[in-house]
């Protein structure tokens, strides 16, 4: 009888160890209200998760968190040439928002760095085609709309949107004189 109880105790201890091992192979991930989770299963994107608590297999799965809140950016003194080839300096404020977490994560690992680097480049390209330093406020408003459309066209396939864009200042570069201010 003693051998039976000894072997039963040994089996119970093994069951407890196996239970702890199985339990430790899972972990919980919390996705907050302003986030989305991109779930990877065996290294491949499997789904996008909304806010909640998720239990995943620690060795096989992982969840990368994507912050969906608008990120404000200020681009001061972006030097470029306008449509008449005059040197101008533009200051722009904008917000970058993740529209599609799966696309955004697939296109850029470090979202903000890649987007921040590309926005001034797009601003220069659009300014070279549309903005003219001698423009009236109405013309500048129309040119601002062209800039917004161009930024959306550039970043939408990557899963991002540029919102609340404002051309805050526009100067002629050689004289440094302010030509227009507070353009919304």
GROMACS elastic network, one bead per residue, 0.5 to 0.9 nm:
[ bonds ]
;  ai    aj funct       b0    kb
    1     4     6  0.50921   500
    1     5     6  0.63790   500
    1     6     6  0.86157   500
    2     5     6  0.51852   500
    2     6     6  0.60785   500
    2     7     6  0.85876   500
    3     7     6  0.60804   500
    3     8     6  0.84142   500
    4     7     6  0.52095   500
    4     8     6  0.60251   500
    4     9     6  0.85847   500
    5     9     6  0.60667   500
    5    10     6  0.85096   500
    6     9     6  0.51459   500
    6    10     6  0.62127   500
    6    11     6  0.86926   500
    7    11     6  0.61407   500
    7    12     6  0.85477   500
    8    11     6  0.50913   500
    8    12     6  0.61494   500
    8    13     6  0.86353   500
    9    12     6  0.50156   500
    9    13     6  0.61892   500
    9    14     6  0.86619   500
   10    13     6  0.51482   500
   10    14     6  0.63075   500
   10    15     6  0.86916   500
   11    14     6  0.50398   500
   11    15     6  0.61327   500
   11    16     6  0.86409   500
   12    15     6  0.50261   500
   12    16     6  0.62433   500
   12    17     6  0.86989   500
   13    16     6  0.51185   500
   13    17     6  0.62772   500
   13    18     6  0.86793   500
   14    17     6  0.50742   500
   14    18     6  0.61396   500
   14    19     6  0.85034   500
   15    18     6  0.51150   500
   15    19     6  0.60453   500
   15    20     6  0.86468   500
   16    20     6  0.62409   500
   16    21     6  0.86397   500
   17    20     6  0.51768   500
   17    21     6  0.62121   500
   17    22     6  0.86595   500
   18    21     6  0.50221   500
   18    22     6  0.61137   500
   18    23     6  0.84600   500
   19    22     6  0.51781   500
   19    23     6  0.60157   500
   19    24     6  0.84920   500
   20    24     6  0.59434   500
   20    25     6  0.86354   500
   21    24     6  0.51583   500
   21    25     6  0.63965   500
   22    25     6  0.53590   500
   22    26     6  0.72855   500
   23    26     6  0.57813   500
   23    27     6  0.82500   500
   24    27     6  0.70956   500
   24    58     6  0.81782   500
   25    56     6  0.85567   500
   25    57     6  0.59057   500
   25    58     6  0.53434   500
   25    59     6  0.68830   500
   26    55     6  0.64992   500
   26    56     6  0.54981   500
   26    58     6  0.51036   500
   26    59     6  0.81568   500
   27    54     6  0.82370   500
   27    55     6  0.55974   500
   27    56     6  0.55840   500
   27    57     6  0.65152   500
   27    58     6  0.59227   500
   28    53     6  0.66732   500
   28    54     6  0.54707   500
   28    56     6  0.62767   500
   28    57     6  0.88980   500
   28    58     6  0.89270   500
   29    52     6  0.83819   500
   29    53     6  0.57778   500
   29    54     6  0.51981   500
   29    55     6  0.64079   500
   29    56     6  0.74855   500
   29    62     6  0.89270   500
   29    63     6  0.73908   500
   30    37     6  0.88651   500
   30    51     6  0.75633   500
   30    52     6  0.59296   500
   30    54     6  0.63605   500
   30    55     6  0.89483   500
   31    34     6  0.82232   500
   31    35     6  0.59801   500
   31    36     6  0.63017   500
   31    37     6  0.62841   500
   31    49     6  0.77842   500
   31    50     6  0.69548   500
   31    52     6  0.52370   500
   31    53     6  0.62905   500
   31    54     6  0.79188   500
   31    65     6  0.70540   500
   32    35     6  0.52802   500
   32    36     6  0.75148   500
   32    50     6  0.82235   500
   32    51     6  0.50625   500
   32    52     6  0.65815   500
   32    53     6  0.85857   500
   33    36     6  0.79060   500
   33    50     6  0.77484   500
   33    51     6  0.50329   500
   33    52     6  0.78247   500
   34    51     6  0.75851   500
   34    66     6  0.87714   500
   34    67     6  0.63756   500
   34    68     6  0.56159   500
   34    69     6  0.61784   500
   35    49     6  0.88872   500
   35    50     6  0.73205   500
   35    51     6  0.65962   500
   35    65     6  0.65324   500
   35    66     6  0.55248   500
   35    68     6  0.52759   500
   35    69     6  0.76693   500
   36    48     6  0.67157   500
   36    49     6  0.55657   500
   36    50     6  0.51785   500
   36    51     6  0.63725   500
   36    64     6  0.84278   500
   36    65     6  0.59392   500
   36    66     6  0.52977   500
   36    67     6  0.67388   500
   36    68     6  0.69354   500
   36   101     6  0.67445   500
   37    47     6  0.82863   500
   37    48     6  0.56127   500
   37    50     6  0.65923   500
   37    51     6  0.78913   500
   37    63     6  0.57882   500
   37    64     6  0.55075   500
   37    66     6  0.60121   500
   37    67     6  0.88464   500
   37   101     6  0.77690   500
   37   102     6  0.87768   500
   38    45     6  0.68951   500
   38    46     6  0.77353   500
   38    47     6  0.60998   500
   38    49     6  0.61943   500
   38    62     6  0.83032   500
   38    63     6  0.54485   500
   38    64     6  0.51689   500
   38    65     6  0.64103   500
   38    66     6  0.73497   500
   38   101     6  0.70128   500
   38   102     6  0.63487   500
   38   105     6  0.76757   500
   39    44     6  0.82730   500
   39    45     6  0.58521   500
   39    46     6  0.56861   500
   39    47     6  0.53359   500
   39    48     6  0.60689   500
   39    49     6  0.69939   500
   39    61     6  0.71160   500
   39    62     6  0.58681   500
   39    64     6  0.65371   500
   39    65     6  0.88385   500
   40    43     6  0.54231   500
   40    44     6  0.50789   500
   40    46     6  0.54148   500
   40    47     6  0.73411   500
   40    60     6  0.83106   500
   40    61     6  0.55134   500
   40    62     6  0.52488   500
   40    63     6  0.61089   500
   40    64     6  0.79987   500
   41    44     6  0.53970   500
   41    45     6  0.64512   500
   41    46     6  0.59909   500
   41    47     6  0.89095   500
   41    60     6  0.60053   500
   41    62     6  0.68173   500
   41    63     6  0.88905   500
   42    45     6  0.85116   500
   42    59     6  0.85630   500
   42    60     6  0.52573   500
   42    61     6  0.61003   500
   42    62     6  0.84571   500
   43    46     6  0.89085   500
   43    60     6  0.79276   500
   43    61     6  0.75192   500
   43    62     6  0.81481   500
   45    48     6  0.82975   500
   45   102     6  0.79592   500
   45   106     6  0.85946   500
   47   102     6  0.78800   500
   48   101     6  0.71632   500
   48   102     6  0.64711   500
   49    52     6  0.80335   500
   49    54     6  0.88393   500
   49    63     6  0.87307   500
   55    58     6  0.89448   500
   56    59     6  0.88088   500
   56    60     6  0.81667   500
   56    61     6  0.60366   500
   56    62     6  0.71471   500
   56    63     6  0.83578   500
   57    60     6  0.55528   500
   57    61     6  0.53824   500
   57    62     6  0.78060   500
   58    61     6  0.58335   500
   58    62     6  0.69496   500
   59    62     6  0.80878   500
   64   105     6  0.86070   500
   66    98     6  0.82370   500
   66   101     6  0.64230   500
   66   104     6  0.86573   500
   66   105     6  0.76908   500
   67    70     6  0.85421   500
   67    97     6  0.89854   500
   67    98     6  0.76489   500
   67   101     6  0.86285   500
   68    71     6  0.87298   500
   68    97     6  0.64486   500
   68    98     6  0.53559   500
   68    99     6  0.75642   500
   68   100     6  0.89585   500
   68   101     6  0.78437   500
   69    96     6  0.85965   500
   69    97     6  0.63762   500
   69    98     6  0.74602   500
   70    95     6  0.57225   500
   70    96     6  0.55312   500
   70    98     6  0.74631   500
   70   163     6  0.84061   500
   71    94     6  0.83555   500
   71    95     6  0.52422   500
   71    96     6  0.52103   500
   71    97     6  0.64326   500
   71   112     6  0.82960   500
   72    93     6  0.73980   500
   72    94     6  0.58338   500
   72    96     6  0.64977   500
   72    97     6  0.89608   500
   72   164     6  0.89846   500
   73    92     6  0.83293   500
   73    93     6  0.57621   500
   73    94     6  0.54032   500
   73    95     6  0.59268   500
   73    96     6  0.76138   500
   73   116     6  0.78004   500
   74    91     6  0.75157   500
   74    92     6  0.59615   500
   74    94     6  0.65654   500
   74    95     6  0.87368   500
   75    78     6  0.65846   500
   75    90     6  0.81929   500
   75    91     6  0.55733   500
   75    92     6  0.50818   500
   75    93     6  0.61135   500
   75    94     6  0.83064   500
   75   116     6  0.89961   500
   75   119     6  0.87010   500
   75   120     6  0.72910   500
   76    89     6  0.84884   500
   76    90     6  0.69645   500
   76    92     6  0.64052   500
   76    93     6  0.82175   500
   76   169     6  0.87959   500
   77    88     6  0.89703   500
   77    89     6  0.52614   500
   77    90     6  0.53637   500
   77    91     6  0.51275   500
   77    92     6  0.82570   500
   77   169     6  0.86403   500
   77   170     6  0.87186   500
   77   171     6  0.89309   500
   78    88     6  0.82821   500
   78    89     6  0.53745   500
   78    90     6  0.51372   500
   78    91     6  0.61607   500
   78    92     6  0.80792   500
   78   120     6  0.66938   500
   78   123     6  0.80678   500
   78   124     6  0.75987   500
   79    87     6  0.72195   500
   79    88     6  0.59455   500
   79    90     6  0.65506   500
   79   124     6  0.75063   500
   79   173     6  0.78757   500
   80    85     6  0.87948   500
   80    86     6  0.83298   500
   80    87     6  0.58880   500
   80    88     6  0.55646   500
   80    89     6  0.62474   500
   80    90     6  0.77905   500
   80   123     6  0.83954   500
   80   124     6  0.53734   500
   80   125     6  0.83157   500
   80   127     6  0.70646   500
   80   128     6  0.70594   500
   80   173     6  0.89804   500
   81    84     6  0.76103   500
   81    85     6  0.50432   500
   81    86     6  0.53133   500
   81    88     6  0.57854   500
   81    89     6  0.83378   500
   81   124     6  0.73022   500
   81   125     6  0.88262   500
   81   127     6  0.67974   500
   81   128     6  0.53203   500
   81   129     6  0.88954   500
   81   131     6  0.87454   500
   81   132     6  0.87856   500
   82    85     6  0.50817   500
   82    86     6  0.54197   500
   82    87     6  0.64927   500
   82    88     6  0.65131   500
   82   124     6  0.84060   500
   82   126     6  0.86667   500
   82   127     6  0.52894   500
   82   129     6  0.68234   500
   82   130     6  0.68959   500
   82   131     6  0.53638   500
   82   132     6  0.51988   500
   82   133     6  0.68688   500
   83    86     6  0.74502   500
   83   126     6  0.88970   500
   83   127     6  0.66684   500
   83   130     6  0.54156   500
   83   131     6  0.58119   500
   83   132     6  0.55912   500
   83   133     6  0.86824   500
   84    87     6  0.89575   500
   84   128     6  0.79177   500
   84   129     6  0.86275   500
   84   130     6  0.89507   500
   84   131     6  0.85041   500
   84   132     6  0.64261   500
   84   133     6  0.84789   500
   85    88     6  0.89016   500
   85   128     6  0.72558   500
   85   132     6  0.85750   500
   86   132     6  0.78842   500
   86   133     6  0.75012   500
   86   172     6  0.75322   500
   86   173     6  0.81237   500
   87   133     6  0.86897   500
   87   171     6  0.87039   500
   87   172     6  0.62048   500
   87   173     6  0.52967   500
   87   174     6  0.71008   500
   88   132     6  0.86886   500
   88   133     6  0.69727   500
   88   170     6  0.68625   500
   88   171     6  0.55307   500
   88   174     6  0.81292   500
   88   176     6  0.89397   500
   89   169     6  0.79643   500
   89   170     6  0.57427   500
   89   171     6  0.51687   500
   89   172     6  0.64096   500
   89   173     6  0.58866   500
   89   176     6  0.87625   500
   90   123     6  0.87635   500
   90   167     6  0.70336   500
   90   168     6  0.75859   500
   90   169     6  0.56884   500
   90   171     6  0.66215   500
   91   166     6  0.84522   500
   91   167     6  0.60444   500
   91   168     6  0.54999   500
   91   169     6  0.51392   500
   91   170     6  0.66442   500
   91   171     6  0.89642   500
   92   120     6  0.89543   500
   92   123     6  0.87686   500
   92   165     6  0.70309   500
   92   166     6  0.56385   500
   92   168     6  0.56172   500
   92   169     6  0.73469   500
   93   164     6  0.76253   500
   93   165     6  0.56887   500
   93   166     6  0.52861   500
   93   167     6  0.67442   500
   93   168     6  0.70016   500
   94   162     6  0.65661   500
   94   163     6  0.60209   500
   94   164     6  0.53377   500
   94   166     6  0.64520   500
   94   167     6  0.89543   500
   95   161     6  0.81996   500
   95   162     6  0.56170   500
   95   163     6  0.50775   500
   95   164     6  0.58717   500
   95   165     6  0.69198   500
   96   112     6  0.82948   500
   96   115     6  0.80052   500
   96   116     6  0.87981   500
   96   160     6  0.67634   500
   96   161     6  0.57387   500
   96   163     6  0.62590   500
   96   164     6  0.87430   500
   97   159     6  0.87052   500
   97   160     6  0.56385   500
   97   161     6  0.51885   500
   97   162     6  0.63162   500
   97   163     6  0.72744   500
   98   101     6  0.62923   500
   98   104     6  0.68338   500
   98   111     6  0.88644   500
   98   159     6  0.60308   500
   98   161     6  0.63650   500
   98   162     6  0.89636   500
   99   103     6  0.85995   500
   99   104     6  0.79120   500
   99   156     6  0.79472   500
   99   159     6  0.52766   500
   99   160     6  0.51907   500
   99   161     6  0.63307   500
  100   103     6  0.55158   500
  100   104     6  0.60395   500
  100   105     6  0.85514   500
  100   156     6  0.88252   500
  100   158     6  0.81276   500
  100   160     6  0.68364   500
  101   104     6  0.50344   500
  101   105     6  0.59272   500
  101   106     6  0.83907   500
  101   159     6  0.66097   500
  101   160     6  0.85567   500
  102   105     6  0.52930   500
  102   106     6  0.60715   500
  102   107     6  0.85810   500
  102   159     6  0.75259   500
  103   106     6  0.50677   500
  103   107     6  0.60079   500
  103   108     6  0.84986   500
  103   157     6  0.76080   500
  103   158     6  0.57062   500
  103   160     6  0.84132   500
  104   107     6  0.52784   500
  104   108     6  0.60634   500
  104   109     6  0.80587   500
  104   111     6  0.70618   500
  104   157     6  0.86961   500
  104   158     6  0.54349   500
  104   160     6  0.65632   500
  105   108     6  0.54662   500
  105   109     6  0.57680   500
  105   110     6  0.81799   500
  105   111     6  0.73985   500
  105   158     6  0.86558   500
  105   159     6  0.82526   500
  106   109     6  0.71112   500
  106   158     6  0.82388   500
  107   111     6  0.83518   500
  107   158     6  0.58981   500
  107   159     6  0.80508   500
  108   111     6  0.53589   500
  108   112     6  0.87139   500
  108   113     6  0.89044   500
  108   114     6  0.68738   500
  108   115     6  0.87681   500
  108   158     6  0.80540   500
  109   114     6  0.86440   500
  110   113     6  0.59224   500
  110   114     6  0.66785   500
  110   115     6  0.89574   500
  111   114     6  0.57058   500
  111   115     6  0.63416   500
  111   116     6  0.85760   500
  112   115     6  0.52364   500
  112   116     6  0.58112   500
  112   117     6  0.83963   500
  113   116     6  0.52224   500
  113   117     6  0.61176   500
  113   118     6  0.87034   500
  114   117     6  0.52762   500
  114   118     6  0.63608   500
  114   119     6  0.88979   500
  115   118     6  0.51567   500
  115   119     6  0.61722   500
  115   155     6  0.80522   500
  115   160     6  0.85280   500
  116   119     6  0.55571   500
  116   120     6  0.74825   500
  117   120     6  0.66384   500
  117   121     6  0.73313   500
  118   121     6  0.51800   500
  118   122     6  0.63378   500
  118   123     6  0.86982   500
  119   122     6  0.51946   500
  119   123     6  0.61391   500
  119   124     6  0.87000   500
  119   151     6  0.74243   500
  120   124     6  0.61479   500
  120   125     6  0.86282   500
  121   124     6  0.52147   500
  121   125     6  0.63463   500
  121   126     6  0.87924   500
  122   125     6  0.50179   500
  122   126     6  0.61175   500
  122   127     6  0.83768   500
  122   147     6  0.82578   500
  122   150     6  0.75939   500
  122   151     6  0.67041   500
  122   154     6  0.80600   500
  123   126     6  0.53104   500
  123   127     6  0.59289   500
  123   128     6  0.84922   500
  123   147     6  0.69244   500
  123   150     6  0.87309   500
  123   151     6  0.79738   500
  124   127     6  0.51229   500
  124   128     6  0.61020   500
  124   129     6  0.88183   500
  125   128     6  0.52806   500
  125   129     6  0.66971   500
  125   130     6  0.89341   500
  126   129     6  0.52122   500
  126   130     6  0.60327   500
  126   131     6  0.75121   500
  126   143     6  0.87370   500
  126   146     6  0.76207   500
  126   147     6  0.60019   500
  126   150     6  0.72108   500
  126   151     6  0.88941   500
  127   130     6  0.52166   500
  127   132     6  0.77616   500
  127   143     6  0.82963   500
  127   147     6  0.77342   500
  128   131     6  0.66904   500
  128   132     6  0.84350   500
  129   132     6  0.87771   500
  130   143     6  0.61131   500
  130   146     6  0.77348   500
  130   147     6  0.84600   500
  131   134     6  0.88290   500
  131   135     6  0.75056   500
  131   139     6  0.84290   500
  131   140     6  0.69814   500
  131   143     6  0.59045   500
  131   144     6  0.82877   500
  132   135     6  0.55162   500
  132   139     6  0.88251   500
  132   140     6  0.81461   500
  132   143     6  0.88326   500
  133   136     6  0.87319   500
  133   140     6  0.89136   500
  133   170     6  0.73193   500
  133   171     6  0.73890   500
  133   172     6  0.66958   500
  133   179     6  0.70471   500
  133   180     6  0.84993   500
  134   179     6  0.76156   500
  135   138     6  0.78998   500
  135   139     6  0.56436   500
  135   140     6  0.60460   500
  135   179     6  0.89663   500
  135   180     6  0.88465   500
  136   139     6  0.51944   500
  136   140     6  0.61678   500
  136   141     6  0.86580   500
  136   180     6  0.85067   500
  137   141     6  0.61427   500
  137   142     6  0.86975   500
  137   180     6  0.76364   500
  137   183     6  0.71140   500
  138   141     6  0.51015   500
  138   142     6  0.64423   500
  138   143     6  0.87013   500
  139   142     6  0.50926   500
  139   143     6  0.61607   500
  139   144     6  0.85490   500
  140   144     6  0.59735   500
  140   145     6  0.85803   500
  140   167     6  0.86940   500
  140   183     6  0.75201   500
  141   145     6  0.63920   500
  141   146     6  0.88232   500
  141   167     6  0.88954   500
  141   183     6  0.72154   500
  141   184     6  0.70784   500
  142   145     6  0.51132   500
  142   146     6  0.64934   500
  142   147     6  0.88077   500
  143   147     6  0.62766   500
  143   148     6  0.87196   500
  144   148     6  0.62601   500
  144   149     6  0.86891   500
  144   165     6  0.80642   500
  144   166     6  0.76031   500
  144   167     6  0.70073   500
  144   183     6  0.88151   500
  144   184     6  0.82884   500
  145   148     6  0.50585   500
  145   149     6  0.62103   500
  145   150     6  0.85805   500
  146   149     6  0.51510   500
  146   150     6  0.61313   500
  146   151     6  0.86035   500
  147   150     6  0.51233   500
  147   151     6  0.61358   500
  147   152     6  0.85853   500
  147   165     6  0.87487   500
  148   151     6  0.51479   500
  148   152     6  0.61335   500
  148   153     6  0.85697   500
  148   162     6  0.73616   500
  148   163     6  0.79128   500
  148   165     6  0.69101   500
  149   152     6  0.51104   500
  149   153     6  0.60968   500
  149   154     6  0.85954   500
  150   153     6  0.50704   500
  150   154     6  0.61672   500
  150   155     6  0.86929   500
  151   154     6  0.50879   500
  151   155     6  0.61174   500
  151   156     6  0.82040   500
  151   161     6  0.78839   500
  151   162     6  0.65779   500
  152   155     6  0.53178   500
  152   156     6  0.54505   500
  152   157     6  0.87349   500
  152   160     6  0.80086   500
  152   161     6  0.58320   500
  152   162     6  0.61839   500
  152   163     6  0.86809   500
  153   156     6  0.56755   500
  153   157     6  0.74341   500
  153   161     6  0.89111   500
  154   157     6  0.69541   500
  154   158     6  0.79014   500
  155   158     6  0.52495   500
  155   159     6  0.66851   500
  155   160     6  0.52988   500
  155   161     6  0.60691   500
  155   162     6  0.75880   500
  156   159     6  0.51957   500
  156   160     6  0.51829   500
  156   161     6  0.57820   500
  156   162     6  0.86468   500
  157   160     6  0.74476   500
  158   161     6  0.87716   500
  162   165     6  0.71215   500
  165   184     6  0.80683   500
  166   169     6  0.88874   500
  166   182     6  0.83579   500
  166   183     6  0.67821   500
  166   184     6  0.53304   500
  167   170     6  0.74364   500
  167   181     6  0.81328   500
  167   182     6  0.73757   500
  167   183     6  0.56148   500
  167   184     6  0.64381   500
  168   180     6  0.83716   500
  168   181     6  0.58982   500
  168   182     6  0.51290   500
  168   183     6  0.56131   500
  168   184     6  0.72172   500
  169   178     6  0.75146   500
  169   179     6  0.79250   500
  169   180     6  0.60514   500
  169   182     6  0.65156   500
  169   183     6  0.71158   500
  170   178     6  0.63858   500
  170   179     6  0.59179   500
  170   180     6  0.55429   500
  170   181     6  0.66604   500
  170   183     6  0.88907   500
  171   174     6  0.88891   500
  171   175     6  0.83303   500
  171   176     6  0.60766   500
  171   177     6  0.58369   500
  171   179     6  0.53549   500
  171   180     6  0.72025   500
  171   181     6  0.89080   500
  172   175     6  0.60765   500
  172   176     6  0.56243   500
  172   177     6  0.60348   500
  172   178     6  0.68337   500
  172   179     6  0.69121   500
  173   176     6  0.51560   500
  173   177     6  0.77057   500
  174   177     6  0.83023   500
  175   178     6  0.87704   500
  178   181     6  0.73347   500
  180   183     6  0.70334   500
  181   184     6  0.89955   500
